[in-house]
Structure formats: C-alpha cells, structure tokens
Amino acid sequence: MYDPTTRWHGKPPPRYDVGHRPQPAAMTAVPHTPHDKASLRRLLSQRNQEPGNTAAIDAAIEQAFVRNVAILVLDMCGFSRITARHGVIHFLAMVHQMEQAARPAISGNGGEVIKQEADNLFAVFATAEQALEAALDTLRALEAMNAVLPPERALLVSAGIGYGPTLVIASEDLFGPEMNCACKLGEDIAGAGDILLTHAAHASLPANRYACSEEAHEISGLVLQSYRFGQCLFDRPWRSA
C-alpha cells in the first residue's frame, strides 16, 4: 500500500480543518464560529428579515463558512449498465468498496470527506496538489482491488478537482463556482480513470511536478476550460504494507 507521508517529506500533509481558515503558507486559526447547517440557516433567516443589515450578515457568513479549498469529486462509473445487469444492491456494494479505497486516500493526503451522495464522494483539501494525490492514491487502490475481483465487479471512478473560495458546511455540503465545475468535470465529462482539473486548480499546482493537457468542453451552454492529468514528473513510490 502506498504511504503518502513519503510524498510530504516524512511529515503529515497540511490538513484541511473546517474550524480554521486555510492560508497560502499555513493554516491560521480564527476565533471559533459555528459552521454547521443550523448556524447557516439562522444567518440566512436573519438576512431575509433584516435587509438593511445584509453586508454585516454576509461578512459573518463568509467568516464562518467560506474557505479557500481544493475540492475532489469522485464519481463511480457504470451505474446504469451495472444496475440493469446485476441490480442496485450489487452496485451499492461496489460503491461501499470504492468508499473503502477512497477514504484512506483522502485522509492520508490531509483531506476531509464532506459528503457522499449515491455513487459520488466529495472531499476538501488545503491544496489542489493534495486533492490530485488523493485521486491518484484512490485509483491505485482500486487497481489493486480490481486485480482480484471478477470483471463484473471492477471498480472504476472518474475525478474532478477544483480550487478556490467555497462555502463549506461542516460534514454537510459545499457551494461555489469551483464546486460546480469540479462536479461537471468529474461526473459529466471525465471517463473511467480520468482526472480533470479546473483552470484554477491546475494553476495552483507546484511547477514541474505534473504533466497535464489543456482541454475545453461545452456543457450547459458554457465553455469549461480544464486540464487532464497525464503523469507525475517525479518518482512516486509504492510500498507494501
């Protein structure tokens, strides 16, 4: 099994924490503010009831919920085909196996799973590099699983990665332009084994470590610029547990 700490110079990777506000160089603590769904609903209700106080309430929402994060969207491939042939319970069992591979990869690279919906998994990280490495670790773990699974149970996923200011509700949900783009890339455009990054996510990667090819996709009447991961430009060891 791959040990992600070897990639972060033997130290734990910078970890996303919803109680902190990620900064370019470090995670800088801010005074504790509730950041759950109930707190957001209270603030939004107050905003609707106090139109003259909109700016202050918006600032409070941004302080409590908006984080500059990388977003990883993993989508299980083949739902219609697999359920038509083997039934939904068979597919749900496969989704469970995918989750078993993805969660350690996400945690091992400093990320946090925010939610799982059907065959999709959504996670956040402090950097786009961590999100990309988590996607690669997930693909490698699934490849190892598939080596011993029958063909009808092969686990295939696609991935979309975004990076930028995002409204994060702790353990609940994500909202923002980069979240929307990551979803479109991971769910609607990427195929099995593909990792697609938004322009912002690609721009934030460290230089000379990853080879990606630029692409443009038209979806919902909009042109979405993206980058397809090609390969790592450094040795990425794989060790047995």
Secondary structure, DSSP 8 states (H G I E B T S, - for coil): ---GGGGGTTS------TTEEE-SSSEEE------SHHHHHHHHHHHHH-GGGHHHHHHHHHHHHEEEEEEEEEEES-HHHHHHHH-HHHHHHHHHHHHHHHHHHHHHTT-EEEEEETTEEEEEESSHHHHHHHHHHHHHHHHHHHTTS-GGG---EEEEEEEEEEEEETTTEEESHHHHHHHIIIIII--TT-EEEEHHHHHTS-TTSEEEEEEEEEETTEEEEEEEEEEESS-------
